[in-house]
Amino acid sequence: MKIPQKNTQTDLPGQNIERADYSANARIALSVPAECGGQRLDQILARLLPQHSRNRLQNWIREGRVDVGASAVTEPRQKLWGGEKINVAVAPDERTESAAPENIPLHIVHEDETLLVLDKPAGLVVHPGSGNWSGTLLNALLHYAPQLDKVPRAGIVHRLDKDTSGLMVVAKTLEAQTDLVRQMQARTVKRYYQALVRGIVDRAGTVDAPMGRHPTLRTKMAVVKTGKPARTHYRVVEPFIDCTLVECALETGRTHQIRVHMTSIAHPLVGDPVYGGGTSRVPKGPPFDRQALHARRLGLVHPASGKPMMWKSQLPDDMAELIAILRSEAFEARAIEEDDDDWDEDLEGGPEIIYARGDGESDDDEIDE
């Protein structure tokens, strides 16, 4: 490893930059170990502040929040020689600070000192944003566990769309949040969804197609050649008449990934208002007022114990009821096909109908009684 030459001057790149006043922010004083000589500033900070992600630390450096000696350094790749004094102005998370605690019921399926796992209902927005500055999961978490105001995004490490239901994990400490984010990046967090898609899916498969913003409709995502890698595995759970219940496993976690990927193979989700309309390649499917998508299983390595854990969630009532109807319709359709035998075609006038009781004139209600 090449050790940078010690500079007798105190100047470092970025010392003359104009930056915001961070004097009111909490500050962390650090000393660079000698064995870190020759390493990048962001690498050193990641070692000294493991509770924060590398991406977060890099952003703080670029914002001028990190002083080396008496000078601000805004280049994460700046190499140090060891022994320097570093001062970091910790950035508060604006999304957490601007959110107010709200008494919104949460369905908690697991909780300990490190994390909690919840079952999000359809219709609940995860983060405050344009048009949804209150009534979100983040607001609910701040009310349920006020200490989460010290953790960026109230401990949320991944998200579900507003109208997607199911399991989510929330970190209760900075260390747990950083660990879970790294698990997400390493693709060791296992997320399995059940989705009702239009058309008949006859075999398992994988959609390996990069995703990015739609080239013309910027509020939508799409499969684009210049997009980020995205991979979804799927298998058939149960076929119906004109749609199929599938299980999707995410290898990556792009926005709207399952919805976009299944649409790209001509099987959009039933009820999807964004990606499921306007296509003539598959049947219309049953009516449903949201995308039929539920995060059914969630697996990860516990940040504190190191043990693998898995949680399962039942389908929400609306999806369960729809599937029960589809299952009944499929059963009746199969029964009609099986009963459509040729034996009665050889009988002139058709078969004689013999009633088990009565004279054959009683109505069905009276017989049932």
C-alpha positions as CSV (number, residue, x, y, z in Angstrom):
1,M,0.0,0.0,0.0
2,K,1.4,3.4,-1.0
3,I,1.6,5.8,1.9
4,P,1.1,9.4,0.8
5,Q,3.9,11.8,1.4
6,K,3.5,13.9,4.5
7,N,2.7,17.4,3.6
8,T,4.2,20.1,5.9
9,Q,1.4,22.5,4.8
10,T,-1.9,22.2,6.6
11,D,-3.9,22.9,3.5
12,L,-6.0,20.0,2.1
13,P,-8.3,20.0,-0.9
14,G,-11.5,21.8,-0.2
15,Q,-10.4,24.0,2.6
16,N,-11.5,27.2,0.8
17,I,-14.9,25.9,-0.1
18,E,-18.0,27.8,0.9
19,R,-20.3,25.5,3.0
20,A,-23.3,25.7,5.2
21,D,-23.0,26.4,8.9
22,Y,-22.9,23.1,10.7
23,S,-21.9,24.4,14.1
24,A,-25.3,23.5,15.6
25,N,-25.0,19.8,14.5
26,A,-23.6,17.1,16.8
27,R,-20.0,16.5,16.1
28,I,-17.7,13.5,16.4
29,A,-14.0,13.9,17.0
30,L,-11.7,11.1,15.6
31,S,-8.1,10.4,15.3
32,V,-6.8,8.5,12.3
33,P,-4.9,5.3,13.4
34,A,-1.3,5.0,12.0
35,E,-2.2,1.7,10.3
36,C,-4.8,3.5,8.2
37,G,-2.0,5.5,6.4
38,G,-2.5,5.5,2.7
39,Q,-6.3,4.7,2.9
40,R,-9.1,6.9,1.5
41,L,-10.9,9.2,3.8
42,D,-14.3,7.5,3.2
43,Q,-12.6,4.1,4.0
44,I,-11.2,5.4,7.2
45,L,-14.5,6.9,8.3
46,A,-16.3,3.6,7.5
47,R,-13.9,1.8,9.8
48,L,-14.1,4.4,12.6
49,L,-17.9,4.9,12.3
50,P,-19.3,1.4,11.4
51,Q,-22.8,2.4,12.5
52,H,-23.0,4.6,9.4
53,S,-23.1,3.4,5.8
54,R,-20.3,4.2,3.4
55,N,-22.8,6.0,1.2
56,R,-23.9,8.2,4.1
57,L,-20.4,9.1,5.0
58,Q,-19.4,9.9,1.4
59,N,-22.4,12.3,1.2
60,W,-21.3,14.0,4.5
61,I,-17.8,14.5,3.0
62,R,-19.1,16.0,-0.2
63,E,-21.4,18.3,1.8
64,G,-18.3,19.7,3.7
65,R,-19.2,18.1,7.0
66,V,-15.8,16.5,7.5
67,D,-12.7,18.5,8.7
68,V,-9.3,17.0,8.6
69,G,-7.1,19.1,10.8
70,A,-8.5,22.7,10.4
71,S,-9.6,22.2,6.8
72,A,-12.8,20.8,5.2
73,V,-12.2,17.9,2.8
74,T,-14.9,17.3,0.2
75,E,-13.3,14.5,-1.8
76,P,-14.1,11.0,-0.4
77,R,-11.1,9.5,-2.2
78,Q,-8.6,11.9,-0.5
79,K,-5.9,9.7,1.1
80,L,-4.5,10.4,4.5
81,W,-1.2,9.4,6.0
82,G,-2.2,8.6,9.6
83,G,-2.4,10.5,12.8
84,E,-4.7,13.3,11.5
85,K,-7.6,14.7,13.6
86,I,-11.0,14.4,12.0
87,N,-14.1,16.2,13.0
88,V,-17.4,15.1,11.6
89,A,-20.6,17.2,11.8
90,V,-23.4,14.6,11.9
91,A,-26.2,15.3,9.5
92,P,-29.7,14.9,10.9
93,D,-32.2,13.0,8.6
94,E,-34.6,15.7,7.3
95,R,-37.3,13.1,6.5
96,T,-37.3,12.0,10.2
97,E,-37.0,15.5,11.6
98,S,-39.9,16.9,9.6
99,A,-42.2,14.0,10.4
100,A,-44.5,14.1,13.5
101,P,-45.4,11.1,15.5
102,E,-48.9,9.8,14.7
103,N,-51.0,7.2,16.5
104,I,-51.4,4.8,13.6
105,P,-52.0,1.1,14.4
106,L,-49.2,-1.2,13.4
107,H,-49.2,-5.0,13.1
108,I,-46.0,-6.0,14.7
109,V,-45.0,-9.7,14.2
110,H,-41.6,-9.6,15.9
111,E,-39.7,-7.1,18.1
112,D,-36.5,-7.2,20.1
113,E,-33.9,-4.6,21.1
114,T,-32.4,-4.5,17.7
115,L,-35.2,-4.7,15.1
116,L,-38.9,-5.1,14.5
117,V,-40.8,-6.8,11.8
118,L,-44.2,-5.5,10.8
119,D,-47.0,-6.5,8.4
120,K,-47.9,-3.4,6.4
121,P,-51.4,-3.1,5.2
122,A,-52.3,-2.0,1.7
123,G,-52.9,1.7,1.5
124,L,-50.2,2.8,4.0
125,V,-47.5,5.0,2.5
126,V,-44.0,4.2,3.8
127,H,-42.2,7.6,3.7
128,P,-43.6,11.1,3.8
129,G,-43.4,12.8,0.4
130,S,-45.3,14.9,-2.1
131,G,-49.0,14.5,-1.4
132,N,-48.4,12.3,1.6
133,W,-46.7,14.4,4.3
134,S,-48.6,12.6,7.1
135,G,-50.3,9.4,7.9
136,T,-47.3,7.3,6.8
137,L,-45.5,4.3,8.3
138,L,-42.6,6.6,9.3
139,N,-45.1,8.7,11.3
140,A,-46.5,5.6,12.9
141,L,-43.0,4.3,13.9
142,L,-42.1,7.6,15.6
143,H,-45.2,7.3,17.7
144,Y,-44.7,3.6,18.5
145,A,-41.0,3.9,19.3
146,P,-40.0,7.5,19.9
147,Q,-36.3,6.6,20.1
148,L,-36.4,6.0,16.3
149,D,-36.1,9.7,15.8
150,K,-32.3,9.2,16.4
151,V,-32.1,6.7,13.5
152,P,-32.3,7.9,9.8
153,R,-35.6,7.3,8.2
154,A,-36.9,6.0,11.6
155,G,-35.0,2.8,10.9
156,I,-36.7,1.9,7.6
157,V,-34.2,0.1,5.4
158,H,-36.5,-0.9,2.5
159,R,-39.9,0.0,1.3
160,L,-43.1,-1.4,-0.1
161,D,-45.4,0.5,-2.5
162,K,-48.4,2.1,-1.0
163,D,-50.8,-0.5,-2.2
164,T,-48.6,-3.5,-1.7
165,S,-49.1,-5.3,1.6
166,G,-46.8,-7.5,3.7
167,L,-43.6,-7.9,5.7
168,M,-41.0,-5.2,6.3
169,V,-38.1,-5.0,8.7
170,V,-37.2,-1.8,10.7
171,A,-33.9,-1.3,12.5
172,K,-34.0,0.2,16.0
173,T,-30.4,1.2,16.1
174,L,-27.9,2.8,13.8
175,E,-25.7,-0.3,13.9
176,A,-28.6,-2.5,13.0
177,Q,-29.7,-0.3,10.2
178,T,-26.2,-0.2,8.7
179,D,-25.9,-4.0,9.0
180,L,-29.3,-4.6,7.3
181,V,-28.4,-2.1,4.5
182,R,-25.2,-4.1,3.9
183,Q,-27.2,-7.3,3.9
184,M,-29.5,-5.8,1.2
185,Q,-26.5,-4.8,-0.8
186,A,-25.0,-8.3,-0.5
187,R,-28.4,-9.7,-1.5
188,T,-28.6,-12.0,1.6
189,V,-32.0,-10.6,2.6
190,K,-34.6,-13.0,1.2
191,R,-37.9,-11.5,0.1
192,Y,-40.7,-13.6,-1.3
193,Y,-43.9,-12.1,-2.7
194,Q,-47.1,-13.7,-3.9
195,A,-48.7,-12.0,-6.9
196,L,-51.8,-12.6,-8.9
197,V,-50.9,-12.0,-12.5
198,R,-53.0,-12.0,-15.7
199,G,-52.8,-14.9,-18.1
200,I,-51.6,-18.4,-17.6
201,V,-48.0,-18.9,-16.4
202,D,-47.1,-22.5,-17.1
203,R,-43.6,-22.8,-15.7
204,A,-41.1,-21.2,-13.4
205,G,-38.6,-18.7,-14.7
206,T,-36.4,-15.7,-14.2
207,V,-36.7,-12.2,-15.5
208,D,-33.2,-10.7,-15.9
209,A,-33.7,-7.2,-17.3
210,P,-32.2,-3.9,-16.3
211,M,-34.5,-1.2,-15.0
212,G,-34.6,2.6,-14.9
213,R,-37.0,5.5,-15.3
214,H,-39.4,5.3,-18.2
215,P,-37.9,7.4,-21.1
216,T,-41.0,9.5,-21.5
217,L,-43.2,8.9,-18.4
218,R,-40.9,9.9,-15.6
219,T,-43.3,8.7,-12.8
220,K,-43.0,5.2,-14.1
221,M,-40.2,2.6,-14.2
222,A,-39.4,0.4,-17.2
223,V,-37.1,-2.1,-18.6
224,V,-34.3,-0.1,-20.2
225,K,-30.9,-1.1,-21.6
226,T,-29.1,1.6,-19.6
227,G,-30.9,0.8,-16.4
228,K,-29.5,-0.9,-13.2
229,P,-29.3,-4.7,-13.0
230,A,-32.6,-6.2,-11.9
231,R,-33.5,-9.9,-11.5
232,T,-36.7,-11.5,-10.4
233,H,-37.3,-15.3,-10.0
234,Y,-40.8,-16.6,-10.1
235,R,-42.7,-19.9,-9.8
236,V,-46.3,-21.1,-10.3
237,V,-48.3,-21.5,-7.1
238,E,-51.8,-22.0,-8.5
239,P,-53.3,-21.5,-12.0
240,F,-56.9,-20.3,-12.5
241,I,-59.0,-19.7,-15.6
242,D,-57.4,-16.5,-16.9
243,C,-54.8,-15.6,-14.3
244,T,-52.1,-17.3,-12.1
245,L,-50.9,-17.0,-8.5
246,V,-47.1,-16.9,-8.6
247,E,-44.4,-16.5,-6.0
248,C,-41.7,-14.0,-6.8
249,A,-38.2,-13.9,-5.2
250,L,-36.3,-10.7,-5.5
251,E,-32.5,-10.9,-6.1
252,T,-32.4,-7.1,-6.5
253,G,-34.7,-4.4,-5.1
254,R,-35.6,-1.9,-7.8
255,T,-38.6,0.4,-7.5
256,H,-41.7,-1.4,-8.8
257,Q,-39.5,-4.4,-9.8
258,I,-42.1,-7.2,-9.7
259,R,-44.7,-5.1,-11.4
260,V,-42.4,-4.0,-14.2
261,H,-40.8,-7.4,-14.7
262,M,-44.0,-9.4,-14.8
263,T,-45.5,-6.8,-17.3
264,S,-42.5,-7.2,-19.5
265,I,-43.3,-10.9,-20.0
266,A,-47.0,-10.2,-20.7
267,H,-48.2,-11.1,-17.2
268,P,-49.1,-7.8,-15.5
269,L,-50.4,-7.9,-12.0
270,V,-54.2,-8.1,-11.6
271,G,-55.5,-4.7,-10.5
272,D,-52.2,-2.8,-11.2
273,P,-53.4,0.8,-12.0
274,V,-50.0,1.8,-13.5
275,Y,-48.6,-1.2,-15.3
276,G,-51.6,-3.4,-15.8
277,G,-53.8,-1.3,-18.1
278,G,-53.9,-0.8,-21.8
279,T,-52.5,-4.2,-22.8
280,S,-54.3,-6.6,-25.2
281,R,-51.8,-9.4,-25.0
282,V,-53.4,-11.1,-22.0
283,P,-57.0,-11.4,-20.6
284,K,-58.4,-8.5,-18.6
285,G,-58.5,-10.6,-15.4
286,P,-60.8,-10.2,-12.4
287,P,-61.6,-6.7,-11.0
288,F,-59.4,-5.6,-8.1
289,D,-58.8,-2.1,-6.7
290,R,-55.0,-2.4,-6.2
291,Q,-52.1,-4.4,-7.5
292,A,-52.5,-8.0,-6.2
293,L,-49.1,-8.2,-4.5
294,H,-48.2,-9.3,-1.0
295,A,-44.8,-9.6,0.7
296,R,-45.4,-13.1,2.1
297,R,-42.0,-14.2,3.5
298,L,-38.9,-12.3,4.8
299,G,-35.6,-13.8,5.7
300,L,-32.4,-12.2,7.1
301,V,-29.5,-12.7,9.4
302,H,-30.2,-11.0,12.8
303,P,-27.8,-8.1,13.1
304,A,-27.1,-8.8,16.8
305,S,-27.2,-12.6,17.2
306,G,-26.0,-13.5,13.7
307,K,-28.7,-16.2,13.5
308,P,-30.8,-16.6,10.3
309,M,-34.4,-15.8,10.8
310,M,-37.6,-16.1,8.7
311,W,-41.1,-14.7,9.0
312,K,-44.3,-15.5,7.1
313,S,-47.5,-13.5,6.6
314,Q,-50.9,-14.6,5.7
315,L,-52.5,-13.1,2.6
316,P,-54.6,-10.1,3.4
317,D,-58.4,-10.5,3.3
318,D,-59.0,-8.9,-0.1
319,M,-56.4,-11.1,-1.9
320,A,-57.6,-14.2,0.0
321,E,-61.2,-13.6,-0.9
322,L,-60.3,-13.0,-4.6
323,I,-58.3,-16.1,-4.7
324,A,-61.1,-18.1,-3.1
325,I,-63.5,-16.9,-5.8
326,L,-61.0,-17.7,-8.6
327,R,-60.4,-21.2,-7.1
328,S,-64.1,-21.9,-7.0
329,E,-64.6,-20.7,-10.6
330,A,-61.7,-22.9,-11.8
331,F,-63.1,-25.9,-9.9
332,E,-66.6,-25.4,-11.5
333,A,-65.0,-25.0,-14.9
334,R,-63.1,-28.3,-14.5
335,A,-66.2,-30.0,-13.2
336,I,-68.2,-29.0,-16.3
337,E,-65.5,-30.3,-18.6
338,E,-65.3,-33.6,-16.7
339,D,-69.1,-34.0,-16.8
340,D,-69.3,-33.3,-20.5
341,D,-69.2,-37.0,-21.5
342,D,-70.5,-38.5,-24.8
343,W,-72.7,-41.2,-23.3
344,D,-75.9,-39.2,-23.4
345,E,-75.6,-38.4,-27.1
346,D,-76.5,-42.0,-27.9
347,L,-79.8,-41.8,-26.0
348,E,-82.8,-40.6,-28.0
349,G,-84.4,-37.7,-26.2
350,G,-81.7,-37.7,-23.5
351,P,-81.5,-39.5,-20.2
352,E,-84.5,-40.0,-17.9
353,I,-84.3,-37.8,-14.8
354,I,-85.3,-39.6,-11.6
355,Y,-85.7,-37.6,-8.5
356,A,-84.6,-39.0,-5.1
357,R,-87.8,-37.8,-3.4
358,G,-91.0,-36.0,-4.2
359,D,-92.6,-35.7,-7.6
360,G,-89.8,-33.6,-9.2
361,E,-91.8,-30.4,-8.9
362,S,-90.4,-29.2,-5.6
363,D,-88.2,-26.2,-5.8
364,D,-84.6,-26.3,-4.6
365,D,-85.2,-24.3,-1.5
366,E,-87.8,-26.8,-0.2
367,I,-85.5,-29.7,-1.0
368,D,-82.6,-28.1,0.9
369,E,-84.9,-27.6,3.9
